[in-house]
C-alpha cells in the first residue's frame, strides 16, 4: 500500500503537465478562432469542472470585442459558451477568470501565425501545445 501511494505521489509531483490551445473553424471559409485553453496532466488526461472560481462576465467584459471575434461559439451563444468553457476547463488552470481568457487571447495572437506549420490550413481544428509556463512546445 505504501508503495502504491508513493508511486501515485511521484506521478502527481513529477507529472509533465502542459496546456493545449484548441482552435476551430466554424466553417471552412473563415479563419481559426479559439475553442478553449486546456490544462493537461499528460497527453490523455486532464481535469474538468474544478469549480475553484465562479464565472463572472464583468471580469472579462472589457475584452468582449476581442472574445466575440477570436473566442467564439459556432452556435453564436458566446456568453454562455465562455461560461461553459470556464467551468469545464478554465476553472482547472492556475489562472483566474480574467487571466484565463486574456492568456488564451495572448497565446492565440502571438502564435496563430504558426498554424501553417502545424498543417492546420485544410482542417477545421488545430491544437498548439504549451509548457506549464506557456512557452510553445
C-alpha positions as protocol buffer text, in pm:
chain_id: "A"
residue {
  index: 1
  type: UNK
  ca { x: 0 y: 0 z: 0 }
}
residue {
  index: 2
  type: UNK
  ca { x: 281 y: 243 z: 88 }
}
residue {
  index: 3
  type: UNK
  ca { x: 447 y: 163 z: -242 }
}
residue {
  index: 4
  type: UNK
  ca { x: 129 y: 242 z: -437 }
}
residue {
  index: 5
  type: UNK
  ca { x: 86 y: 571 z: -252 }
}
residue {
  index: 6
  type: UNK
  ca { x: 449 y: 658 z: -323 }
}
residue {
  index: 7
  type: UNK
  ca { x: 402 y: 589 z: -697 }
}
residue {
  index: 8
  type: UNK
  ca { x: 84 y: 794 z: -701 }
}
residue {
  index: 9
  type: UNK
  ca { x: 263 y: 1083 z: -529 }
}
residue {
  index: 10
  type: UNK
  ca { x: 555 y: 1064 z: -772 }
}
residue {
  index: 11
  type: UNK
  ca { x: 319 y: 1058 z: -1067 }
}
residue {
  index: 12
  type: UNK
  ca { x: 139 y: 1368 z: -942 }
}
residue {
  index: 13
  type: UNK
  ca { x: 451 y: 1553 z: -835 }
}
residue {
  index: 14
  type: UNK
  ca { x: 670 y: 1482 z: -1137 }
}
residue {
  index: 15
  type: UNK
  ca { x: 398 y: 1493 z: -1396 }
}
residue {
  index: 16
  type: UNK
  ca { x: 482 y: 1652 z: -1730 }
}
residue {
  index: 17
  type: UNK
  ca { x: 194 y: 1897 z: -1732 }
}
residue {
  index: 18
  type: UNK
  ca { x: 125 y: 2134 z: -2019 }
}
residue {
  index: 19
  type: UNK
  ca { x: -153 y: 2328 z: -2191 }
}
residue {
  index: 20
  type: UNK
  ca { x: -329 y: 2277 z: -2522 }
}
residue {
  index: 21
  type: UNK
  ca { x: -477 y: 2573 z: -2705 }
}
residue {
  index: 22
  type: UNK
  ca { x: -758 y: 2433 z: -2917 }
}
residue {
  index: 23
  type: UNK
  ca { x: -870 y: 2631 z: -3220 }
}
residue {
  index: 24
  type: UNK
  ca { x: -1152 y: 2569 z: -3461 }
}
residue {
  index: 25
  type: UNK
  ca { x: -1321 y: 2700 z: -3772 }
}
residue {
  index: 26
  type: UNK
  ca { x: -1698 y: 2732 z: -3766 }
}
residue {
  index: 27
  type: UNK
  ca { x: -1692 y: 2668 z: -4139 }
}
residue {
  index: 28
  type: UNK
  ca { x: -1419 y: 2623 z: -4398 }
}
residue {
  index: 29
  type: UNK
  ca { x: -1444 y: 2980 z: -4529 }
}
residue {
  index: 30
  type: UNK
  ca { x: -1333 y: 3152 z: -4207 }
}
residue {
  index: 31
  type: UNK
  ca { x: -1016 y: 3185 z: -4003 }
}
residue {
  index: 32
  type: UNK
  ca { x: -939 y: 2987 z: -3692 }
}
residue {
  index: 33
  type: UNK
  ca { x: -1073 y: 3111 z: -3360 }
}
residue {
  index: 34
  type: UNK
  ca { x: -1010 y: 2992 z: -3007 }
}
residue {
  index: 35
  type: UNK
  ca { x: -1213 y: 2696 z: -2891 }
}
residue {
  index: 36
  type: UNK
  ca { x: -1053 y: 2666 z: -2545 }
}
residue {
  index: 37
  type: UNK
  ca { x: -732 y: 2652 z: -2346 }
}
residue {
  index: 38
  type: UNK
  ca { x: -697 y: 2327 z: -2151 }
}
residue {
  index: 39
  type: UNK
  ca { x: -455 y: 2216 z: -1882 }
}
residue {
  index: 40
  type: UNK
  ca { x: -326 y: 1861 z: -1936 }
}
residue {
  index: 41
  type: UNK
  ca { x: -170 y: 1618 z: -1689 }
}
residue {
  index: 42
  type: UNK
  ca { x: -32 y: 1429 z: -1989 }
}
residue {
  index: 43
  type: UNK
  ca { x: -138 y: 1365 z: -2349 }
}
residue {
  index: 44
  type: UNK
  ca { x: -454 y: 1176 z: -2249 }
}
residue {
  index: 45
  type: UNK
  ca { x: -560 y: 1309 z: -1908 }
}
residue {
  index: 46
  type: UNK
  ca { x: -694 y: 1645 z: -1798 }
}
residue {
  index: 47
  type: UNK
  ca { x: -912 y: 1780 z: -1520 }
}
residue {
  index: 48
  type: UNK
  ca { x: -1261 y: 1920 z: -1570 }
}
residue {
  index: 49
  type: UNK
  ca { x: -1511 y: 2114 z: -1357 }
}
residue {
  index: 50
  type: UNK
  ca { x: -1273 y: 2210 z: -1078 }
}
residue {
  index: 51
  type: UNK
  ca { x: -1512 y: 2482 z: -952 }
}
residue {
  index: 52
  type: UNK
  ca { x: -1249 y: 2697 z: -785 }
}
residue {
  index: 53
  type: UNK
  ca { x: -1386 y: 3029 z: -909 }
}
residue {
  index: 54
  type: UNK
  ca { x: -1729 y: 3115 z: -1044 }
}
residue {
  index: 55
  type: UNK
  ca { x: -1753 y: 3268 z: -1391 }
}
residue {
  index: 56
  type: UNK
  ca { x: -1823 y: 3642 z: -1370 }
}
residue {
  index: 57
  type: UNK
  ca { x: -1880 y: 3807 z: -1705 }
}
residue {
  index: 58
  type: UNK
  ca { x: -1789 y: 4153 z: -1570 }
}
residue {
  index: 59
  type: UNK
  ca { x: -1434 y: 4023 z: -1516 }
}
residue {
  index: 60
  type: UNK
  ca { x: -1390 y: 3984 z: -1892 }
}
residue {
  index: 61
  type: UNK
  ca { x: -1638 y: 4242 z: -2019 }
}
residue {
  index: 62
  type: UNK
  ca { x: -1375 y: 4488 z: -2139 }
}
residue {
  index: 63
  type: UNK
  ca { x: -1227 y: 4223 z: -2373 }
}
residue {
  index: 64
  type: UNK
  ca { x: -1567 y: 4126 z: -2514 }
}
residue {
  index: 65
  type: UNK
  ca { x: -1492 y: 4266 z: -2862 }
}
residue {
  index: 66
  type: UNK
  ca { x: -1179 y: 4053 z: -2888 }
}
residue {
  index: 67
  type: UNK
  ca { x: -1360 y: 3749 z: -2749 }
}
residue {
  index: 68
  type: UNK
  ca { x: -1651 y: 3797 z: -2991 }
}
residue {
  index: 69
  type: UNK
  ca { x: -1404 y: 3798 z: -3279 }
}
residue {
  index: 70
  type: UNK
  ca { x: -1148 y: 3538 z: -3170 }
}
residue {
  index: 71
  type: UNK
  ca { x: -1303 y: 3313 z: -2900 }
}
residue {
  index: 72
  type: UNK
  ca { x: -1637 y: 3226 z: -3049 }
}
residue {
  index: 73
  type: UNK
  ca { x: -1905 y: 2964 z: -3025 }
}
residue {
  index: 74
  type: UNK
  ca { x: -2010 y: 2839 z: -3366 }
}
residue {
  index: 75
  type: UNK
  ca { x: -2371 y: 2845 z: -3240 }
}
residue {
  index: 76
  type: UNK
  ca { x: -2336 y: 3219 z: -3168 }
}
residue {
  index: 77
  type: UNK
  ca { x: -2410 y: 3194 z: -2795 }
}
residue {
  index: 78
  type: UNK
  ca { x: -2079 y: 3341 z: -2685 }
}
residue {
  index: 79
  type: UNK
  ca { x: -2153 y: 3446 z: -2326 }
}
residue {
  index: 80
  type: UNK
  ca { x: -2298 y: 3106 z: -2241 }
}
residue {
  index: 81
  type: UNK
  ca { x: -2010 y: 2941 z: -2427 }
}
residue {
  index: 82
  type: UNK
  ca { x: -1747 y: 3136 z: -2233 }
}
residue {
  index: 83
  type: UNK
  ca { x: -1914 y: 3044 z: -1905 }
}
residue {
  index: 84
  type: UNK
  ca { x: -1924 y: 2675 z: -2004 }
}
residue {
  index: 85
  type: UNK
  ca { x: -1561 y: 2680 z: -2116 }
}
residue {
  index: 86
  type: UNK
  ca { x: -1457 y: 2850 z: -1790 }
}
residue {
  index: 87
  type: UNK
  ca { x: -1645 y: 2596 z: -1578 }
}
residue {
  index: 88
  type: UNK
  ca { x: -1524 y: 2298 z: -1780 }
}
residue {
  index: 89
  type: UNK
  ca { x: -1156 y: 2387 z: -1837 }
}
residue {
  index: 90
  type: UNK
  ca { x: -1066 y: 2734 z: -1714 }
}
residue {
  index: 91
  type: UNK
  ca { x: -1153 y: 2657 z: -1352 }
}
residue {
  index: 92
  type: UNK
  ca { x: -887 y: 2382 z: -1360 }
}
residue {
  index: 93
  type: UNK
  ca { x: -599 y: 2609 z: -1452 }
}
residue {
  index: 94
  type: UNK
  ca { x: -387 y: 2815 z: -1217 }
}
residue {
  index: 95
  type: UNK
  ca { x: -544 y: 3127 z: -1373 }
}
residue {
  index: 96
  type: UNK
  ca { x: -835 y: 3334 z: -1253 }
}
residue {
  index: 97
  type: UNK
  ca { x: -1136 y: 3414 z: -1471 }
}
residue {
  index: 98
  type: UNK
  ca { x: -983 y: 3726 z: -1628 }
}
residue {
  index: 99
  type: UNK
  ca { x: -635 y: 3579 z: -1683 }
}
residue {
  index: 100
  type: UNK
  ca { x: -768 y: 3258 z: -1838 }
}
residue {
  index: 101
  type: UNK
  ca { x: -940 y: 3443 z: -2121 }
}
residue {
  index: 102
  type: UNK
  ca { x: -665 y: 3701 z: -2152 }
}
residue {
  index: 103
  type: UNK
  ca { x: -395 y: 3430 z: -2171 }
}
residue {
  index: 104
  type: UNK
  ca { x: -600 y: 3244 z: -2434 }
}
residue {
  index: 105
  type: UNK
  ca { x: -618 y: 3558 z: -2648 }
}
residue {
  index: 106
  type: UNK
  ca { x: -250 y: 3646 z: -2597 }
}
residue {
  index: 107
  type: UNK
  ca { x: -133 y: 3297 z: -2698 }
}
residue {
  index: 108
  type: UNK
  ca { x: -365 y: 3296 z: -2997 }
}
residue {
  index: 109
  type: UNK
  ca { x: -246 y: 3636 z: -3119 }
}
residue {
  index: 110
  type: UNK
  ca { x: 119 y: 3551 z: -3061 }
}
residue {
  index: 111
  type: UNK
  ca { x: 123 y: 3206 z: -3222 }
}
residue {
  index: 112
  type: UNK
  ca { x: -160 y: 3184 z: -3475 }
}
residue {
  index: 113
  type: UNK
  ca { x: 95 y: 3251 z: -3749 }
}
residue {
  index: 114
  type: UNK
  ca { x: 230 y: 2900 z: -3675 }
}
residue {
  index: 115
  type: UNK
  ca { x: -89 y: 2730 z: -3788 }
}
residue {
  index: 116
  type: UNK
  ca { x: 51 y: 2680 z: -4138 }
}
residue {
  index: 117
  type: UNK
  ca { x: 345 y: 2490 z: -3987 }
}
residue {
  index: 118
  type: UNK
  ca { x: 109 y: 2260 z: -3797 }
}
residue {
  index: 119
  type: UNK
  ca { x: -75 y: 2154 z: -4113 }
}
residue {
  index: 120
  type: UNK
  ca { x: -390 y: 2324 z: -3993 }
}
residue {
  index: 121
  type: UNK
  ca { x: -473 y: 2511 z: -4311 }
}
residue {
  index: 122
  type: UNK
  ca { x: -702 y: 2242 z: -4456 }
}
residue {
  index: 123
  type: UNK
  ca { x: -857 y: 2132 z: -4128 }
}
residue {
  index: 124
  type: UNK
  ca { x: -1140 y: 2254 z: -3906 }
}
residue {
  index: 125
  type: UNK
  ca { x: -944 y: 2201 z: -3582 }
}
residue {
  index: 126
  type: UNK
  ca { x: -591 y: 2274 z: -3472 }
}
residue {
  index: 127
  type: UNK
  ca { x: -402 y: 2240 z: -3143 }
}
residue {
  index: 128
  type: UNK
  ca { x: -95 y: 2423 z: -3016 }
}
residue {
  index: 129
  type: UNK
  ca { x: 95 y: 2282 z: -2719 }
}
residue {
  index: 130
  type: UNK
  ca { x: 247 y: 2497 z: -2443 }
}
residue {
  index: 131
  type: UNK
  ca { x: 454 y: 2423 z: -2136 }
}
residue {
  index: 132
  type: UNK
  ca { x: 301 y: 2490 z: -1795 }
}
residue {
  index: 133
  type: UNK
  ca { x: 464 y: 2835 z: -1809 }
}
residue {
  index: 134
  type: UNK
  ca { x: 313 y: 2898 z: -2156 }
}
residue {
  index: 135
  type: UNK
  ca { x: 620 y: 2850 z: -2374 }
}
residue {
  index: 136
  type: UNK
  ca { x: 541 y: 2697 z: -2713 }
}
residue {
  index: 137
  type: UNK
  ca { x: 643 y: 2330 z: -2741 }
}
